[in-house]
Amino acid sequence: MKQVKRKTIVYVFLFALAVRLPAQTNLPKYQFGLSAGFLVYQGDLTPQRLGSFRTQQFALGLQAARLLSSTLSVRAQLLRGRLRGDESIYDSPEYRQQRGFRFSSPLTEFTGQLVWNPAS
């Protein structure tokens, strides 16, 4: 009997930790963040459909969001990186080695998003 009560208390305690009440949260109106990742070229100079992961380039981003309600926010993101393509790194078909087209281009992207969070 003692073991059953102890298990029940543990389960109730764990359940209480998992439940979040919206009245008890104090979310800030503004949120800021950083992002890091890679840019992958998906054009004519690569034979792969999903892009050339052999020529991927590093990218950094800044994010800012304004919470409109507990489930809705507006987000803006600025991403800066570089795209690179080089067909001479592929062996087949042979014309890719002979032609040897390559490029490198800076990329700046600004996006705006409306974010809905149904879990809140």
C-alpha positions as CSV (number, residue, x, y, z in Angstrom):
1,M,0.0,0.0,0.0
2,K,2.8,2.4,0.8
3,Q,4.5,1.7,-2.6
4,V,1.2,2.6,-4.4
5,K,0.9,5.9,-2.6
6,R,4.5,6.8,-3.3
7,K,4.1,6.1,-7.0
8,T,0.8,8.1,-7.1
9,I,2.5,11.1,-5.4
10,V,5.4,10.9,-7.8
11,Y,3.0,10.8,-10.9
12,V,0.9,13.7,-9.6
13,F,4.1,15.7,-8.9
14,L,5.5,15.0,-12.4
15,F,2.1,15.9,-14.0
16,A,2.0,19.1,-12.1
17,L,5.5,20.0,-13.4
18,A,4.4,19.4,-17.0
19,V,1.2,21.6,-16.8
20,R,1.7,25.2,-17.6
21,L,-0.9,27.7,-16.7
22,P,-1.1,30.9,-18.9
23,A,-2.1,33.0,-15.9
24,Q,1.2,32.3,-14.3
25,T,3.5,33.1,-17.2
26,N,5.0,36.5,-17.7
27,L,6.3,36.6,-21.2
28,P,8.4,39.5,-22.4
29,K,6.9,41.6,-25.3
30,Y,10.1,41.4,-27.3
31,Q,12.4,38.5,-28.1
32,F,15.8,38.6,-29.8
33,G,17.9,35.8,-31.2
34,L,20.9,34.8,-33.3
35,S,21.0,32.0,-35.8
36,A,23.8,30.3,-37.6
37,G,23.7,27.8,-40.5
38,F,24.8,27.1,-44.0
39,L,23.7,28.2,-47.4
40,V,23.5,25.5,-50.1
41,Y,23.6,26.4,-53.9
42,Q,20.9,24.6,-55.9
43,G,21.4,25.9,-59.4
44,D,22.7,24.6,-62.8
45,L,26.3,24.1,-61.7
46,T,25.5,21.1,-59.4
47,P,24.2,17.7,-60.5
48,Q,22.4,17.1,-57.2
49,R,18.7,17.9,-56.9
50,L,19.0,19.1,-53.3
51,G,22.0,21.3,-54.0
52,S,25.8,21.1,-53.7
53,F,26.7,20.4,-50.1
54,R,30.3,20.3,-51.2
55,T,30.2,24.1,-51.7
56,Q,28.1,25.1,-48.7
57,Q,28.9,28.4,-47.1
58,F,28.4,29.7,-43.5
59,A,25.6,32.2,-42.7
60,L,24.6,34.3,-39.7
61,G,21.3,35.8,-38.8
62,L,19.7,38.1,-36.4
63,Q,16.0,37.8,-35.3
64,A,13.6,40.1,-33.4
65,A,10.1,39.3,-32.5
66,R,7.2,41.2,-30.9
67,L,4.6,39.1,-29.1
68,L,1.1,40.3,-29.9
69,S,-0.7,37.7,-27.7
70,S,0.2,34.4,-25.9
71,T,-0.2,32.6,-29.3
72,L,0.7,35.2,-31.9
73,S,3.9,37.1,-32.7
74,V,5.5,39.1,-35.5
75,R,9.1,38.2,-36.4
76,A,11.8,39.8,-38.6
77,Q,15.0,38.2,-39.6
78,L,18.2,39.4,-41.3
79,L,20.4,36.7,-42.8
80,R,23.9,37.4,-44.2
81,G,26.0,34.8,-46.0
82,R,27.5,33.8,-49.3
83,L,26.5,31.4,-52.1
84,R,29.1,29.5,-54.0
85,G,29.0,27.2,-57.0
86,D,31.8,25.3,-58.6
87,E,31.1,22.7,-61.3
88,S,34.8,21.6,-61.7
89,I,34.6,19.6,-58.4
90,Y,32.4,17.0,-60.2
91,D,34.0,14.3,-62.3
92,S,31.1,13.4,-64.5
93,P,30.0,14.4,-67.1
94,E,33.4,15.4,-68.4
95,Y,32.3,18.8,-69.7
96,R,31.9,20.1,-66.1
97,Q,35.7,19.7,-65.6
98,Q,36.5,21.2,-69.0
99,R,34.1,24.2,-68.7
100,G,34.9,24.8,-65.0
101,F,32.2,27.5,-64.3
102,R,32.4,28.9,-60.7
103,F,31.0,31.8,-58.8
104,S,30.8,33.3,-55.4
105,S,28.1,35.8,-54.5
106,P,27.2,37.6,-51.2
107,L,23.6,37.1,-50.0
108,T,21.6,39.3,-47.7
109,E,18.0,38.3,-46.9
110,F,15.4,40.2,-44.9
111,T,12.2,38.3,-44.0
112,G,9.1,39.1,-42.0
113,Q,6.9,36.4,-40.5
114,L,3.6,36.0,-38.6
115,V,4.2,33.2,-36.1
116,W,1.3,31.3,-34.5
117,N,2.1,29.1,-31.5
118,P,-1.0,26.9,-30.8
119,A,0.7,25.2,-27.8
120,S,0.6,28.3,-25.6
